[in-house]
Amino acid sequence: MLRIVFMGTPDFAVPTLSAIVAAGHSIAAVYSQPPRPAGRGLQQQKSPVHHFADEAGIPVLTPRSLRDEAAQAQFSAHYAHVAVVVAYGLILPKPVLDAPLHGCFNLHGSALPRWRGAAPIQRAIMAGDRETAASIMRMDQGLDTGPVCASTPIAISPDMTAGDLHDLMAARGAALMVETLATLERGALTCSPQPRHGVTYAGKIDKDEARIDWLRPATEVHNKVRGLAPWPGAYFEVTQGGRTERIKVLRASLMEVLAKGVAPKPGPPGTLLDGDGTVACADGAIRLVEVQRAGRRPMSAAELLRGFALAPGTSVRGASPGSH
């Protein structure tokens, strides 16, 4: 049985913490981001990991930084065999990385060294990758540069969204972390340096990226929709009665992979081509499947078209020409 410090914040990290607890390891402490104002009343809300730890009776620490000596001394005083880090959100300085007997192990959502950085799940889908991986890395001071100790491939299906991959990655990663800890406990864990070639960086998602540019190829638009669903949600705008409304696209299909129907007559990029929610792109079209109006629940494209009176030929605005 290992003595572990767990460090994580969002719901993505909860399955790993749950699996480690179920495996019988001793959790000395959980570190998570401090409670933040959220909701309509802006009440202080604990993170999903914090909630889970409270229910499990595990002590939780929420320092705003680990850079000061007092925080580092408190971390060292846990006398952990290992720290497990999953989407924690704070930089770990060298004294923290060096404190556990066997080091700090991070679950990262990509096939390293591809997609180092903050948003590997979204960037893989937006790039049209057909496969990614859950990887366990022994952390060093670089940005996701440490040696890889375990990895399991995950296929990205043609219509898979970032939300779909997030949930699958969280489950697969949790199982992989438990396996890795068991191998470490047996003294059989080996970690290999990452190759120098194939390095890419997954920069943080910016809301400004979310506007759909219909002047791009249909495959690129489709990948953007998938990669930004459910958050922040790729969107277009429509104007009716002098009022402009933003419509998020949560799911879409490429026309070339649709199982039924004949391709509609082409039109200028950003034009609604038929009554089924097909929108022209630079070299093809996508069909809207699931959308969301501002302040409304997600709905099918058919519901949107019935209630919003979008006739074929309507222009749906994304990025303006020359904006990319």
C-alpha positions in Angstrom: 0.0 0.0 0.0 1.4 3.4 -1.0 1.0 6.6 1.0 -0.2 9.2 -1.6 -0.9 12.9 -1.9 -3.5 13.5 -4.5 -3.6 16.8 -6.4 -6.5 17.7 -8.6 -9.4 20.0 -9.1 -12.1 19.4 -11.8 -14.4 16.5 -12.4 -11.8 15.0 -14.8 -9.7 14.2 -11.8 -12.4 12.6 -9.7 -12.4 9.1 -11.3 -8.6 8.8 -10.6 -9.0 9.8 -7.0 -11.9 7.4 -6.6 -10.0 4.5 -8.2 -6.9 5.1 -6.0 -9.1 5.0 -2.9 -10.9 1.8 -4.1 -7.5 0.2 -4.7 -6.7 0.5 -0.9 -3.9 3.1 -1.0 -3.6 5.5 1.9 -4.4 9.1 0.9 -2.4 11.4 3.2 -4.1 14.5 1.8 -5.8 16.0 -1.2 -4.7 19.3 -2.7 -7.2 21.2 -4.8 -7.8 24.7 -6.0 -9.5 27.1 -3.5 -13.3 27.5 -3.6 -14.4 30.0 -6.3 -17.5 32.1 -6.7 -20.0 30.4 -9.0 -23.6 30.3 -10.0 -26.2 33.1 -10.0 -25.5 34.0 -6.4 -21.7 33.8 -6.8 -21.5 31.6 -3.7 -18.1 30.1 -2.9 -18.1 26.6 -4.5 -15.7 23.8 -3.7 -14.1 21.9 -6.6 -15.4 18.5 -7.6 -12.3 16.9 -6.2 -12.8 18.8 -2.9 -16.4 17.6 -2.7 -15.3 14.0 -3.3 -12.6 14.1 -0.7 -14.9 15.7 1.9 -17.4 12.8 1.4 -14.6 10.3 1.7 -13.2 11.8 4.9 -9.9 12.8 3.4 -8.3 16.1 4.6 -8.2 18.8 1.9 -5.7 21.6 1.5 -6.3 24.5 -0.9 -3.2 26.7 -1.0 -3.2 29.5 -3.6 0.5 28.8 -4.3 3.1 26.2 -3.5 6.0 28.6 -4.0 6.5 29.7 -0.4 8.6 27.7 2.1 5.7 27.2 4.5 3.6 25.5 1.9 6.5 23.4 0.8 7.3 22.3 4.3 3.7 21.4 4.9 3.7 19.3 1.7 7.0 17.5 2.7 5.5 16.7 6.1 3.0 14.3 4.5 6.0 11.9 4.0 4.3 10.5 0.8 5.6 7.7 -1.3 4.2 9.5 -4.3 2.1 12.4 -5.4 -0.6 11.8 -8.1 -1.4 14.9 -10.1 -4.5 15.2 -12.4 -5.5 18.7 -13.7 -4.5 20.4 -10.5 -4.0 23.9 -11.9 -0.9 25.0 -9.9 2.8 24.9 -10.9 4.7 22.4 -8.7 8.1 23.9 -7.8 11.2 21.7 -7.5 11.0 21.2 -3.7 7.4 19.9 -4.1 8.4 17.6 -7.1 11.3 16.2 -5.0 9.4 15.7 -1.8 7.7 12.3 -2.4 9.9 9.3 -2.2 9.2 8.2 -5.7 8.3 11.6 -7.2 5.1 13.1 -8.7 3.1 11.3 -11.4 0.8 13.1 -13.7 -2.1 11.8 -15.8 -2.0 13.7 -19.2 -4.6 13.5 -21.9 -2.5 12.9 -25.0 0.1 10.7 -26.6 3.1 12.6 -25.4 5.1 14.5 -26.7 2.1 15.4 -29.0 -0.1 18.0 -27.3 1.8 19.0 -24.3 0.0 21.8 -22.4 -3.4 22.9 -21.2 -5.9 21.6 -23.7 -4.7 18.3 -25.2 -8.2 16.8 -25.6 -9.7 19.8 -27.5 -6.6 20.4 -29.6 -6.4 16.7 -30.7 -10.0 16.8 -32.0 -9.6 20.3 -33.6 -6.6 19.0 -35.4 -8.5 16.0 -36.8 -6.4 13.4 -34.9 -7.8 9.9 -35.2 -6.0 8.6 -32.1 -4.8 10.0 -28.8 -3.8 8.4 -25.5 -3.9 8.6 -21.8 -0.4 8.9 -20.5 1.2 8.7 -17.1 4.3 10.9 -16.8 6.9 11.3 -14.0 6.9 15.1 -13.6 9.9 17.3 -14.0 10.1 21.1 -14.1 9.3 21.4 -17.8 5.9 21.7 -19.4 4.8 18.1 -19.7 8.3 17.0 -20.6 8.9 14.3 -18.0 9.5 10.6 -18.9 6.4 8.5 -19.8 5.8 5.5 -17.5 2.6 4.1 -19.1 0.2 4.9 -21.9 -3.0 3.5 -23.4 -4.2 4.5 -26.9 -7.7 5.9 -27.4 -9.4 6.1 -30.8 -11.1 9.3 -31.7 -14.2 8.5 -33.7 -15.4 10.8 -36.5 -18.1 12.5 -34.6 -16.6 12.3 -31.1 -16.7 15.6 -29.2 -14.3 16.9 -26.6 -16.9 16.2 -23.9 -17.1 12.5 -25.1 -13.3 12.2 -25.1 -13.0 13.9 -21.8 -15.2 11.3 -20.1 -13.6 8.4 -21.8 -10.1 9.7 -21.0 -11.0 10.3 -17.4 -12.1 6.6 -17.0 -9.2 5.1 -19.0 -6.7 7.3 -17.2 -8.0 6.4 -13.8 -7.5 2.7 -14.5 -4.1 3.3 -16.0 -3.0 5.3 -12.9 -4.0 2.4 -10.6 -2.1 0.0 -12.8 1.0 2.3 -12.8 0.9 2.6 -9.0 0.7 -1.2 -8.6 3.7 -1.6 -10.9 5.6 1.0 -8.8 4.7 -0.8 -5.6 6.2 -4.0 -7.0 9.4 -2.1 -7.9 9.0 -2.8 -11.6 8.1 0.6 -13.0 10.2 2.0 -15.8 9.8 5.4 -17.4 11.2 6.4 -20.8 12.3 9.8 -22.0 9.9 11.4 -24.5 11.2 11.5 -28.1 12.5 14.8 -29.3 10.5 14.7 -32.5 6.7 15.1 -32.8 6.4 17.8 -30.1 3.3 19.9 -30.3 1.7 22.3 -27.8 -2.0 22.4 -26.8 -2.5 26.1 -25.9 -5.4 27.1 -23.6 -8.7 27.4 -25.4 -9.6 31.1 -25.9 -13.3 32.0 -26.2 -12.4 34.2 -29.2 -11.6 30.9 -31.1 -15.2 29.8 -30.9 -16.7 31.8 -33.7 -17.2 29.5 -36.7 -15.5 30.6 -39.9 -17.7 29.2 -42.8 -14.9 30.2 -45.2 -12.9 27.2 -43.9 -13.2 23.7 -45.3 -16.1 21.6 -44.0 -13.8 19.1 -42.3 -12.1 21.9 -40.4 -15.4 23.4 -39.3 -16.7 20.0 -38.2 -13.5 19.5 -36.1 -13.8 22.9 -34.5 -17.4 22.1 -33.5 -16.4 18.8 -32.0 -13.3 20.1 -30.3 -15.1 23.0 -28.6 -18.2 21.0 -27.4 -19.5 21.4 -24.8 -17.3 24.3 -23.8 -17.0 27.1 -24.9 -19.1 25.9 -27.8 -18.4 26.9 -31.4 -21.1 29.3 -32.5 -22.6 31.3 -35.4 -25.0 34.3 -35.3 -28.3 34.9 -37.0 -30.3 38.2 -37.2 -34.0 38.3 -37.3 -36.2 41.3 -36.7 -33.2 43.5 -36.1 -32.0 41.3 -33.3 -28.8 39.2 -33.5 -28.6 35.9 -31.5 -25.7 33.6 -30.9 -26.3 29.9 -31.6 -23.9 27.3 -30.2 -23.3 24.2 -32.2 -22.8 21.2 -29.9 -22.9 18.4 -32.5 -22.7 18.4 -36.3 -22.1 15.9 -39.1 -20.1 16.2 -42.3 -22.3 15.8 -45.3 -19.9 13.2 -46.8 -20.6 10.9 -43.9 -24.3 11.3 -43.7 -26.2 8.0 -44.3 -29.2 9.5 -46.1 -30.2 12.2 -48.5 -28.8 13.8 -51.6 -26.3 16.7 -51.3 -28.2 20.0 -51.5 -27.4 22.6 -54.2 -24.3 24.5 -53.2 -24.4 28.0 -51.9 -22.1 30.7 -50.6 -20.2 29.8 -47.4 -22.4 30.4 -44.3 -25.7 29.9 -46.2 -28.4 27.6 -44.8 -28.9 25.2 -47.8 -32.0 23.3 -46.8 -34.6 22.7 -44.1 -32.5 20.1 -42.4 -29.8 22.4 -41.0 -27.2 22.0 -43.7 -24.8 25.0 -43.9 -22.3 25.6 -46.7 -18.6 25.8 -46.0 -15.7 26.6 -48.3 -15.6 23.2 -49.9 -18.6 21.3 -48.7 -21.1 21.5 -45.9 -21.9 20.4 -42.4 -25.3 19.5 -41.0 -26.3 20.8 -37.6 -27.3 18.1 -35.2 -27.5 19.6 -31.7 -27.5 23.3 -31.0 -28.1 25.7 -28.1 -29.7 29.2 -28.1 -28.5 31.7 -25.5 -30.0 30.9 -22.1 -31.9 27.8 -23.4 -31.3 24.1 -23.1 -29.6 22.1 -25.8 -31.9 21.1 -28.6 -31.9 19.3 -31.9 -31.4 21.3 -35.1 -35.0 20.3 -36.1 -36.3 22.0 -33.0 -34.3 25.1 -33.7 -35.5 25.3 -37.3 -39.1 24.9 -36.2 -39.0 27.5 -33.5 -36.6 30.1 -35.0 -37.9 30.3 -38.6 -34.6 29.9 -40.4 -35.5 29.4 -44.0 -33.1 28.0 -46.7 -31.0 30.8 -48.0 -30.6 32.4 -44.6 -27.0 33.6 -43.9 -25.6 32.5 -40.6 -22.7 34.6 -39.6 -19.4 33.4 -38.4 -16.0 35.0 -38.8 -15.9 37.7 -41.4 -13.8 37.3 -44.6 -10.1 37.9 -44.0 -10.4 37.3 -40.2 -8.3 34.1 -40.2 
